[in-house]
Amino acid sequence: MLPCPRLFIAAAALSVAFAAGPASAAEKWEAVSTTAMSITGNITIDEYKVTFENGESLGLRPVGEDEPGVFVVTPEANPTLLNGNKLCGNEPPTFLVFGRPKADGGDETLYLKVFDTNDVPEASNEMDQPGICASYTYMR
């Protein structure tokens, strides 16, 4: 999985797939992994937040150019999602990492890794990073 190539989440989702589009456009993604279907449901992402199927959302701020696709959750929140679940269990998520499996945009898959650590995670496909608490998969 390669990290998203831009700082803003909507631009990241759009640029990899379409190589165009304003950063303010919202992108809708369908939950395909078991965890995504039972916890987040379908999601909508834009440059400032991710909104879950039940209408709850988390604010996002890009970490910086050194870690594209890595976002700080701001303000701190731990919303109740589908079936009474939370994104990262009882601990509020601190970082979200969005990534795509192909750099050429041919794949319509989006991965979301969730962290509950104070240390900034890497924008990588490693699933054994410290502080990772959940991962979800979506498609268009």
C-alpha positions in Angstrom: 0.0 0.0 0.0 1.4 3.4 -1.0 0.7 6.5 1.0 -1.7 9.1 -0.4 0.3 11.6 -2.5 -1.3 14.8 -1.2 -1.8 16.5 2.1 -5.5 16.9 2.0 -7.6 13.8 2.2 -10.0 14.6 -0.5 -7.2 15.6 -2.8 -5.4 12.4 -1.9 -8.5 10.3 -2.8 -9.2 12.2 -6.0 -5.6 12.7 -7.3 -4.7 9.0 -7.2 -7.8 7.9 -8.9 -8.5 10.8 -11.3 -5.3 13.0 -11.2 -7.7 16.0 -11.0 -10.3 17.7 -8.9 -10.5 20.3 -6.2 -9.5 19.4 -2.6 -12.9 20.4 -1.3 -14.9 17.7 -3.2 -16.2 14.9 -1.0 -15.5 11.3 -1.9 -17.8 8.4 -1.0 -16.3 5.0 -0.2 -18.2 1.7 0.3 -17.2 -0.5 3.3 -15.9 -3.9 2.1 -13.9 -5.4 4.9 -15.9 -7.1 7.7 -14.6 -4.5 10.2 -15.6 -1.6 8.0 -19.1 -3.0 7.4 -19.7 -3.6 11.1 -18.1 -0.5 12.6 -17.8 2.5 10.2 -20.1 1.6 7.4 -19.6 3.6 4.2 -17.6 6.7 4.6 -17.3 10.1 3.0 -14.0 12.0 3.2 -13.1 15.6 2.4 -10.2 17.8 3.2 -11.2 18.4 6.8 -13.0 15.3 8.0 -14.1 11.8 7.6 -17.9 11.1 8.0 -19.1 7.7 8.9 -22.4 6.0 7.8 -24.3 7.0 10.9 -23.4 10.7 10.5 -20.7 10.9 13.1 -17.4 12.4 11.9 -13.8 13.1 12.9 -11.9 16.2 12.1 -8.6 15.8 10.3 -5.4 17.8 10.0 -2.5 16.7 7.7 0.7 15.8 9.7 2.9 17.3 6.9 4.7 16.8 3.7 7.1 14.2 5.2 4.2 11.8 6.0 1.6 12.1 3.1 -1.6 10.4 3.9 -1.1 10.7 7.7 -3.6 12.8 9.6 -4.0 14.0 13.2 -7.6 13.6 14.5 -8.6 17.0 15.7 -10.3 17.8 18.0 -9.9 14.6 20.0 -13.1 12.6 19.7 -14.2 8.9 20.0 -17.7 8.8 18.4 -20.0 5.9 18.7 -20.4 4.3 15.3 -22.5 1.4 13.9 -23.7 -1.3 16.4 -22.4 0.8 19.3 -18.8 0.3 18.2 -16.0 2.8 18.3 -13.3 3.3 15.7 -10.4 2.3 18.0 -12.2 0.7 21.0 -12.3 2.7 24.2 -9.2 4.8 23.4 -9.8 7.8 21.1 -8.0 7.6 17.8 -5.1 10.0 17.5 -4.0 9.4 13.9 -5.6 8.1 10.7 -3.5 6.8 7.8 -5.1 6.6 4.4 -3.5 4.7 1.5 -4.0 3.1 -1.9 -2.5 -0.2 -3.1 -1.5 1.2 -6.5 0.3 4.4 -7.3 -1.2 4.5 -10.9 -4.7 4.9 -9.6 -6.0 1.8 -11.3 -7.2 0.3 -8.1 -10.4 1.5 -6.5 -9.5 0.4 -3.0 -8.8 2.7 0.0 -7.2 1.5 3.2 -7.7 3.2 6.5 -5.4 2.4 9.5 -6.3 3.9 12.9 -3.8 4.6 15.6 -4.1 5.5 19.3 -0.5 6.6 20.0 1.2 9.9 20.6 3.9 9.1 18.1 3.2 9.9 14.5 2.8 6.7 12.5 4.6 6.1 9.2 2.7 6.2 5.9 3.5 2.6 5.1 1.8 -0.7 4.6 3.2 -2.2 7.8 0.4 -3.5 10.0 2.6 -4.1 13.1 3.4 -0.4 13.7 3.2 0.7 17.4 -0.2 2.1 18.4 -2.2 0.6 15.5 -5.6 -0.3 16.8 -7.7 -1.0 13.7 -7.7 -1.2 9.9 -10.6 -0.9 7.5 -11.0 -1.4 3.7 -13.2 0.5 1.3 -13.9 0.6 -2.4 -15.6 2.9 -4.9 
